[in-house]
Amino acid sequence: MMEPKKQSKNRGFYVRMKLLNHNNGGNRNRGLFCYRYFKWVLWFSLSFYFFASFLFNHKPNTISKTTVPQYSKASRALIEYPETQHHRDSLNGLKIYVYDLPSKYNSDWLSNERCSSHLFASEVAIHKALLNSDVRTFDPYEADFFFVPVYVSCNFSTVNGFPAIGHARSLISSAIKLISSEFTFWNRSSGSDHIFVASHDFGSCFHTLEDVAMADGVPEFLRKSIILQTFGVKYDHPCQKAEHIVIPPYISPESVRKTLATSDVNGRRDIFAFFRGKMEVHPKNVSGRFYSKKVRTVILKKFGNDRRFYLRRHRFIDYQSEILRSTFCLCPLGWAPWSPRLVESVVLGCVPVIIADGIDLPFSSAVPWSEISVTVAEKDVGKLGTILENVAATNLSTIQQKLWDPRISRALLFHDRTVEGDATWQVLHALTEKLSRSHHRSRVLSE
């Protein structure tokens, strides 16, 4: 039987156990032993219960180092930056109208999963971001610019798997005929406030071979428009005759995060100089043209047996993990000067070694390329070993420290929803510098 003990002013309520027994003598001693035994068992049980409850509800706010991959500062910064949406005020009140074109111009191409993930997929990413952006307006009469969402790089060749863009000119021409017949906005400015994406090798010339692209030039119907293109050089070139903004090639932010989350490298850079990609032993291929202007061939011949260089010619699905292990990442030109390696090396903390004479790099106002990369002239590619050893011995740590700035990585990646400072935001910021082309702004100022 259990009965409560009377409370006093100085003592709290507790339970007193009283064991009833009706025997005398030896039974009395046995009852005393049982009473003491059960009292201690009850005390121990209650103490253990309250102690366990305390531990369960008061977990320390720490994470075991053994369960969290250790990344470089650059890697951690890339994962941790806040994905806050941009504000229209920071973009001078910019407003963009996105044409709702029939699906044959864009979404039909998404039946091929590569369309939204390959290196030319900025045309898809920018379209998605604008649809979700707070700069989008549904009133075309208040728009500063008009975005024409035509995907031209998603038609992949069944022979080699590369984008076949022979249809690009006719597809864009068809879209322009459609919007000019149904709306008045194209005709009033001849398309000067309209935006297109040309994310393949030679941009607004819409051809994959430079000599043909240069001969064809920019299509007449696009020469007054604004082209967002990965192709950019600092010298006079026929494929830059239209107003343009140089953008980075597309690298999936998700693929970068996956690499950082799954690569157990502990921030080590055990590869000195890295390159994986096409390197022809005999650069003059069946087209009669010299791929990479022989640069990659020289790299292979000169440094193929150099233990400082990790050179591979074959595809490897997890090659981003190799970039994460590398100190220097070679970014030589291919057919065109630009390369997806420019983005991958930066966002994975590897110093890009740019070998492409006269290249115009994207978003120079946000990415201090001269401070985070090494530039080597094409004629000096045979001296790569000496050049990189000199950098490693002098200012490598300074370059790496600047490379770790998360704002730089953010500026080179496209997201489905625009993040302030990301690649789509950089495009929008560049457009604010072209507001003199806005028919709406010009009309408002004249009133």
Summary of the structure (lengths in Angstrom):
residues: 447
radius of gyration: 32.6
end to end distance: 95.7
largest distance: 119.5
contacts: 1348
relative contact order: 0.12
helix: 44%
strand: 13%
